[in-house]
Amino acid sequence: MRFYIKKYKSYIQEFTSYGVSQFLVMLLPVIILPILTSSISQDDFADYSIYKSLLVIATPLIGMGFSTYLLKYYYIDLKDSFMQFFTVVISFSLIVSLLLLIVLYLFNNIILSMLKFDDFFIILFVIINTFLLSFYTLILTFCRAKGDKTSFLKLNVIVFIFSITPILIFNYYELLTLKTILLINTFSFFIAVNYGLFKFFNYKTISFNKILLLKVLRFSLPLILYSILAQVYIQSDKFIINSYLTKTDLAVYYAGFQVCFGLAAFGSIIDLTWSPYVFKIMANETKIPYHLFKSFFLISILALLISVIYFFLMPFFQWILLPEKYFMQWELYLWFIIGLFCKILYTLINPLISVFNKNSYFVYITLITGVVSISLNLYLIKYGLIFAAIVFCISWFIQLTLLIISVSYANKNLSTL
């Protein structure tokens, strides 16, 4: 089989330029992991893991899948109206954030009891940082769409520097607490967002286009439902561990998952660079072209090799990154890595659903997987953390299988879509 490198040149360039800079941000959880596990209590680290899970779940509610819309339609009709797009989606996200914060505050006693939090401040930072993260992600997406690699790199460097530097300083003076960590997250995203505003926004052209907002929401609604369902079930293992086991168990489980940073980072970089490439290729296609299949095959082989190598390096990573009290059974890492490999394959395939305008398929896929995942976790968690890792792997395998079936069906019936 002959592979024509020129056909993959654009993707390789995007992977190296955008992926390398994004890797800086991906490194952050790894760099701070040994600091957090040695500087704050296991209870606080467990609460931090719940904070990160809530941040992920809140993102589709506040971010609304706007980045996906921008990626798809920037090449079609947003180049000359991106200021209108930014204005309507950021305004809408801000309103949703404020309403969500009010609702959560009204029911704060129930929520704090369910999550085993002692204070509402974690919930407050979840909403604030989700809004800032969504804004930051939208600016990054804009840089990717317009091919501004320099600004993309600067934004990631800003987040990296203004995150790691304060953490190192606070840790040095033994002032690092859960509250300061969340404040540092807010500070770093705030600086990056303001740089983006200064760099790209022309306030003289701001206008609120209701028709554009309705169009964006129609596109995004299935993505919102899918993303919420997906993140609820993906993060459900942590909430179930928090409810049925101890905070120490949750801290160990979350720390162990963080040790798998290499595969998670590789998957995130694929997610960052692959979707724009697919949207560009499919913009003028009526069927999935053969060279896209070949690209998928090559990246899948690379992901498999990285997964195998990474598993054999796990003893070293655990030893260097974690205190002994956070060490886990090796079987857990095996299930984590298999699950993350399935997740990478899922990331490679899922842009095609949006290309075919079948975003509603995501809802069905995630609903089925979520029911299976949560049910298994609720039943098996009493037998220990290893079963949470096994369910994590099974869930991603089921979701990947359902996605492949959906894309195959949509591709065969594209002429009728």
Secondary structure, 3 states (H helix, E strand, C coil): CCCCHHHHHHHHHHHHHHHHHHHHHHHHHHHHHHHHHHHCCHHHHHHHHHHHHHHHHHHHHHHCCHHHHHHHHHHHHHCCCHHHHHHHHHHHHHHHHHHHHHHHHHCHHHHHHHHCCCCCHHHHHHHHHHHHHHHHHHHHHHHHHHCCHHHHHHHHHHHHHHHHHHHHHHHHCCCCCHHHHHHHHHHHHHHHHHHHHHHHCCHHHCCCCHHHHHHHHHHHHHHHHHHHHHHHHHHHHHHHHHHHCCHHHHHHHHHHHHHCHHHHHHHHHHHHHHHHHHHHHHCCCCCCCHHHHHHHHHHHHHHHHHHHHHHHHHHHHHHHHCCHHHCCCHHHHHHHHHHHHHHHHHHHHCHHHHHCCCCHHHHHHHHHHHHHHHHHHHHHHHHCHHHHHHHHHHHHHHHHHHHHHHHHHHHHCHHHC
